Structure formats: C-alpha cells, structure tokens
C-alpha cells in the first residue's frame, strides 16, 4: 500500500441500505489491533495481511494470517484476532446491501473462509484504489464504491483459493469464451446444443464444466445472466413496458419473465424498479 505507509487510513461510509451493494467501512492499518467479537460484526468483513502476521480464530479454528492470506466472514460470525510478532499491517473492507446475499450466493462466496496465495493478485490493490478515490475525489459516489466492491468480489471468486483449493480461474478459463459470447447474445433463442457447440464439447461435458465453475447448469447461468441484464434495463429505462423489456432480455413470455425474476430476486420486476428508480415513470404492469 504505497500511499498509506506511514499512517492508518480508514473510512466509515454513510450507507444507503437500498443499494444492491454498499461499502460500510474500508481501511489500511499499518499496525493491526487486537479484537475479540463474541457476537461477530453486523456486515460482511474482509481482512487481508500485507506484512507480518496475526492469529485469526473463527468457527472453532485458529489460522495464521500471514502475508498473502485473507479472511472472509459472514455477518455476526464470532471471531477474534491478535498480532503475532512485531508488526501486522492489513487492509479491510466491510459491506452489505439489499442484494448482497443473492450476489454472494450466485458467486458461491457466501461462506466464511480463509483465502491463501493472494500476494500477486489484485485484491489489496482494489481496496487501495477505493481509498485513494475517497481521499482525492470529492465527487466520488457511493455507487462508484459499489462498482469497485463488485469488482473485488468478482476477483475473489475468479482467483481466490480457499484452504489451498484450486481457484475458480482454473475452471473458468475453460468456459470463458462461451460466457463472453453469452454476454453478447443473451437475448437470442439459445439452446444447450448451441452452447456446447461454441466450445466443441458434448452437452454432458458442458454441464459438468458449469457445475464445477458456477455450481449451476448452463441454462440456469443463462437465466441468471438475463435477469441481471433485466435489472440494469429496469433502472436505466424506467418507462419501458415489461413485455418489451422481457423480449429484449431473452424472455419471450412476460409471465415467465416475472415468475423467474420473482423466484431469483424475491420481488417482481415492477417492485424492483420502484425500489431503485426515483420518480419512476413505470407503467402499472405487475
């Protein structure tokens, strides 16, 4: 952390609970403090060692948090940590949000874990960029912070190794070309055969690849991608009728679109739009 070598840098953010993701606090600490939290912390918590080491305990296990290691904790997970040796410098971020649980579930990150082999990966640098932006850009918004946070979580999912297990990137490289294609043609009529053909593999092998990489089938991945795009359109196009939006995101039947959206997000597209768009001009469709 080149810009914060001499002093602690931390920020507590005034959060907006309605945001899909928000940063609650973020910081760099050149000398980490000792903590015992018997009731845990009320937000998701990431703590990563930059130099030195500490001892971190949760779920009945103690871990040595040396350089290149990090801990990810779910809210209210009892834990404690103590400096081990003359120096222990860390970076951290705590966060929550209206969609935090669903986003972490979809990324298969919603579990408290130790992460290893982080030294040459971009996790700490994303936190550093966020702190620099907060410090130097008075117009830096909470939405910008949310975008950085989402990128951090994507990197954690792609490259993070839990307990020395292979990272997602080990599997993701095999399906990257297909995922990039789906992100451009998600609104088209796409079959499992079409997807398998893009990688020149069997449908059975494609299913296995997606289960290993994302924990879901290729078709379920496509539905989630379409819903993610629909959420963007609901906010960016507050006057667009749901039937038109459904077609543009690959759902030819508006009733199925509403049903799939409610099942995935826990509320209808209309309610999602009303929650996230001020002075919405949405029609009365449900």
Secondary structure in CASP SS format (residue, H / E / C, confidence):
PFRMAT SS
TARGET T0000
AUTHOR 0000-0000-0000
METHOD secondary structure of the structure
MODEL  1
X C 1.00
X H 1.00
X H 1.00
X H 1.00
X C 1.00
X C 1.00
X C 1.00
X C 1.00
X E 1.00
X E 1.00
X E 1.00
X E 1.00
X C 1.00
X C 1.00
X C 1.00
X C 1.00
X C 1.00
X C 1.00
X C 1.00
X C 1.00
X C 1.00
X E 1.00
X E 1.00
X E 1.00
X E 1.00
X E 1.00
X E 1.00
X E 1.00
X E 1.00
X C 1.00
X C 1.00
X C 1.00
X C 1.00
X C 1.00
X E 1.00
X E 1.00
X E 1.00
X C 1.00
X C 1.00
X C 1.00
X C 1.00
X C 1.00
X C 1.00
X E 1.00
X E 1.00
X E 1.00
X E 1.00
X E 1.00
X E 1.00
X E 1.00
X E 1.00
X E 1.00
X E 1.00
X E 1.00
X E 1.00
X E 1.00
X E 1.00
X E 1.00
X C 1.00
X C 1.00
X E 1.00
X E 1.00
X E 1.00
X E 1.00
X E 1.00
X E 1.00
X C 1.00
X C 1.00
X C 1.00
X E 1.00
X E 1.00
X E 1.00
X E 1.00
X C 1.00
X C 1.00
X C 1.00
X C 1.00
X C 1.00
X E 1.00
X E 1.00
X E 1.00
X E 1.00
X E 1.00
X E 1.00
X E 1.00
X E 1.00
X E 1.00
X E 1.00
X E 1.00
X E 1.00
X E 1.00
X E 1.00
X E 1.00
X E 1.00
X E 1.00
X E 1.00
X C 1.00
X C 1.00
X C 1.00
X H 1.00
X H 1.00
X H 1.00
X H 1.00
X H 1.00
X H 1.00
X H 1.00
X C 1.00
X C 1.00
X C 1.00
X C 1.00
X C 1.00
X C 1.00
X E 1.00
X E 1.00
X E 1.00
X E 1.00
X C 1.00
X C 1.00
X C 1.00
X C 1.00
X C 1.00
X C 1.00
X H 1.00
X H 1.00
X H 1.00
X H 1.00
X H 1.00
X H 1.00
X H 1.00
X H 1.00
X H 1.00
X H 1.00
X H 1.00
X H 1.00
X H 1.00
X H 1.00
X C 1.00
X C 1.00
X C 1.00
X C 1.00
X C 1.00
X H 1.00
X H 1.00
X H 1.00
X H 1.00
X H 1.00
X H 1.00
X H 1.00
X H 1.00
X H 1.00
X H 1.00
X H 1.00
X H 1.00
X H 1.00
X H 1.00
X H 1.00
X H 1.00
X H 1.00
X H 1.00
X C 1.00
X E 1.00
X E 1.00
X C 1.00
X C 1.00
X C 1.00
X C 1.00
X C 1.00
X H 1.00
X H 1.00
X H 1.00
X H 1.00
X H 1.00
X H 1.00
X H 1.00
X H 1.00
X H 1.00
X H 1.00
X H 1.00
X H 1.00
X H 1.00
X H 1.00
X H 1.00
X H 1.00
X H 1.00
X H 1.00
X C 1.00
X C 1.00
X C 1.00
X C 1.00
X C 1.00
X C 1.00
X H 1.00
X H 1.00
X H 1.00
X H 1.00
X H 1.00
X H 1.00
X H 1.00
X H 1.00
X C 1.00
X C 1.00
X C 1.00
X H 1.00
X H 1.00
X H 1.00
X H 1.00
X H 1.00
X H 1.00
X H 1.00
X H 1.00
X H 1.00
X H 1.00
X H 1.00
X H 1.00
X C 1.00
X C 1.00
X C 1.00
X H 1.00
X H 1.00
X H 1.00
X H 1.00
X H 1.00
X H 1.00
X H 1.00
X H 1.00
X H 1.00
X H 1.00
X H 1.00
X H 1.00
X H 1.00
X H 1.00
X H 1.00
X H 1.00
X H 1.00
X H 1.00
X H 1.00
X C 1.00
X C 1.00
X C 1.00
X C 1.00
X C 1.00
X H 1.00
X H 1.00
X H 1.00
X H 1.00
X H 1.00
X H 1.00
X H 1.00
X C 1.00
X C 1.00
X C 1.00
X C 1.00
X C 1.00
X H 1.00
X H 1.00
X H 1.00
X H 1.00
X H 1.00
X H 1.00
X H 1.00
X H 1.00
X H 1.00
X H 1.00
X H 1.00
X H 1.00
X C 1.00
X C 1.00
X C 1.00
X H 1.00
X H 1.00
X H 1.00
X H 1.00
X H 1.00
X H 1.00
X H 1.00
X H 1.00
X C 1.00
X C 1.00
X C 1.00
X C 1.00
X C 1.00
X C 1.00
X C 1.00
X C 1.00
X C 1.00
X C 1.00
END
